[in-house]
Structures are given as structure tokens and as C-alpha cells.
Amino acid sequence: MDRGKQRGFTLVEVLIALAITAFVAAASYSGISSTLTGAEQLRAASERTRDLNRALSLLTRDLRQFSNRSVRDEFGGTQPALSGGPLAFYPLSLTRDGWSNSLQQRRSELQRVFYYIEDESLWRGYYTVLDRAVDAEPQRSELLKGVSALELRFLDSLENLQLDRNMVVDTRSWPESWVADPSAGAAVPQPPVALELRLDLADLGEVRRLYELPPR
């Protein structure tokens, strides 16, 4: 081979090759980054949906197992079997049946549970006894983050059930609170026949559910 005819790359050719390599690498990174971002967003959305479904499933179970049993609070007052709304102590509290007792403890299978919003999260709590003493402390657990409001409306009788022109239940006239009437003395109100529950979520907007309570 004639060594005199050997020729290397010029600086311009090297710079062009480096530029092409850098462009291909940048394009590849952008594609990989977009794929990873999409996968992360999909995972986050999936986890959010799972958390929402879990919270709603727990709410649904409690309401379907509702039991018409009033309770005595820590101040000696009688609380309805179900109460809620802005005039109540908790947005929703009720007595439910079916509290599992696999350890065969000496307690009722009825349970007093309540739901409330704190620090933009939906929380569920319960008491280990129905009729509470002054020192009774509830157990609490966070169900769902990113919740700005929990609102309810209550239907007192099926006779007052109305449908709009689209055959959708019209809840606008339903009371927003279900509490004992002070003017009725010690009388405890009967539970509603149905209720509407609305959750305001920061990312998903409004979630609305209608529940028919078990017969009184």
C-alpha cells in the first residue's frame, strides 16, 4: 500500500460526525424520556383510580350495611343512627352492621363509623364501642388525598323523590343536613331513605354517588 496516498479525516468531517451523533443521541433520549414520562403518568393515574375506588368501596360497604341503631356520645347525648351535613359534628357518621370479629372478642358486631375532610384528605374513623365514655378515642385512617370537600344531601321519603327531564334523580331540594331537631326534645330522627354523596377532587373534579339505605 502506498503510504503516501493515506488520508485521515479532516476537522470539519469530525465535527460533522460528532454533530450527527449528538443529534441522534438527543433524539433517542427525547423519545426514551417521553416514554418514561408517559409510563409514569399512566402509573400515577392507575394508582389514583385504585385509591378512589378503594375509598368509594369502603363508603359503599358502610352504607349498605347501615343499621338503625342510635348511639350515646361521650357527653351523654343520643345521636341518630345516621347523621351528616354541615350542621352535624362530622360530614357523615352512621352505625353499621357486619363488623368482623374473627378473634371472638366480647363486643358487638355493630360499629360506629364517620367520615370527614382534614388537610385536603378524606378520612374514615370508627369507635370500638357504640355508646361512648368520655375517654373514648376513635381509630382513624386516611383514605384519599386531594379531596377538597365532602357534601351530602338526604332524602326523607320516597314520596319526595323527583326526576328531571332526563329521568335523572333531582337532588336539589334534598336537605343538606340530617341532624336531630332541638325543638323536638329528646326525639331521635328516623334515618333517611337515600342520600347523595359528592366528593370534590383536585385532579378529577366532582365525583357523585347515590345510595339507597336499607329499609328502616
Secondary structure, DSSP 4 states (H G I P E B T S, - for coil): --GGG-----HHHHHHHHHHHHHHHHHHHHHHHHHHHHHHHHHHHHHHHHHHHHHHHHHHHHHHTB----EE-TTS-EE-SEEESTTSSSSEEEEES----TT--SS-S-EEEEEEEETTEEEEEEESSSS--TT---EEEEEEESEEEEEEEEE--GGG--B-TTS-B--TTS-S-B---GGGTTPPPPPPSEEEEEEEETTTEEEEEEEEPPP-
